[in-house]
Every structure is written in structure tokens, then in C-alpha cells.
Amino acid sequence: MVRLKQGITGFIYDSSNGTIKNITTIDVDMKTVKQMLDEDDVYITNQDADELFMFENEESLQNSYEKLYEVLEWVEA
């Protein structure tokens, strides 16, 4: 299972390109986040991370072509 790395509160993920667009390190108001989102963007928090990114193990996370290892870490369930 994965979760956000320590110090990261969320990130904006472009689902059409598979890229991380913005990383937040403080709690932000969802109204503010929505203003930053484009059509294909999703704001990912700890509540969403494991459900949206289903890695089987730490190695698969580290090999992610989307570089999700920059914002996510593997934890044993």
C-alpha cells in the first residue's frame, strides 16, 4: 500500500499525461485547489493515494514511469 511521503499534504496529478503538476506541503482549502485544477487534473490526498495507485510492492512504485515515488512511499499493510 502507498501513502504520501512525510511533509506532503497532497499533489495535483494530470491523469491524461500521467504527470505530477504541483505538490502541496501545507493544508489547503479545496476551493483554492479547485482553482488550480485543469480538466484532467485530480488532487490526491492520503485518503485517495492507495485507492487510485495500486502498486503491488515497493519495487513497482520505484519503477513508476510517472515518478510517483517522488510523492508516495510504500508501507506494509
MOKA-V939153 format. One record per residue. N is the residue number from 1. RES is the residue in three letters. PSI is psi in radians with two decimals (NA if undefined). NEAR is the number of other C-alpha atoms within 12 Angstrom. Layout:
# MOKA-V939153
n/res/psi/near
N/RES/PSI/NEAR
N/RES/PSI/NEAR
This chain:
# MOKA-V939153
n/res/psi/near
1/MET/2.70/25
2/VAL/2.75/33
3/ARG/2.92/34
4/LEU/2.52/29
5/LYS/2.71/23
6/GLN/2.37/17
7/GLY/-0.20/19
8/ILE/2.24/24
9/THR/-0.28/26
10/GLY/3.02/33
11/PHE/2.66/36
12/ILE/2.18/34
13/TYR/2.19/33
14/ASP/1.83/22
15/SER/-0.39/21
16/SER/-0.56/14
17/ASN/-0.18/15
18/GLY/0.73/18
19/THR/2.68/23
20/ILE/2.13/28
21/LYS/-0.57/27
22/ASN/2.47/23
23/ILE/2.33/28
24/THR/2.47/27
25/THR/0.06/17
26/ILE/2.79/14
27/ASP/2.28/16
28/VAL/2.62/19
29/ASP/2.36/14
30/MET/-0.47/17
31/LYS/-0.73/11
32/THR/-0.77/12
33/VAL/-0.78/24
34/LYS/-0.55/17
35/GLN/-0.39/15
36/MET/-0.21/23
37/LEU/2.39/22
38/ASP/3.14/17
39/GLU/-0.75/15
40/ASP/0.16/18
41/ASP/2.62/23
42/VAL/2.39/30
43/TYR/2.08/34
44/ILE/2.27/34
45/THR/3.12/32
46/ASN/-0.57/24
47/GLN/-0.53/16
48/ASP/-0.48/22
49/ALA/-0.93/31
50/ASP/-0.53/25
51/GLU/-0.62/14
52/LEU/-0.55/20
53/PHE/1.76/30
54/MET/1.47/19
55/PHE/2.49/25
56/GLU/-0.47/18
57/ASN/3.08/20
58/GLU/-0.64/20
59/GLU/-0.73/16
60/SER/-0.60/21
61/LEU/-0.81/26
62/GLN/-0.46/20
63/ASN/0.15/15
64/SER/2.13/22
65/TYR/-0.33/14
66/GLU/-0.06/22
67/LYS/0.62/18
68/LEU/-0.28/36
69/TYR/-0.26/26
70/GLU/-0.46/27
71/VAL/-0.29/35
72/LEU/2.66/37
73/GLU/2.62/29
74/TRP/2.35/27
75/VAL/2.52/18
76/GLU/2.42/12
77/ALA/NA/9
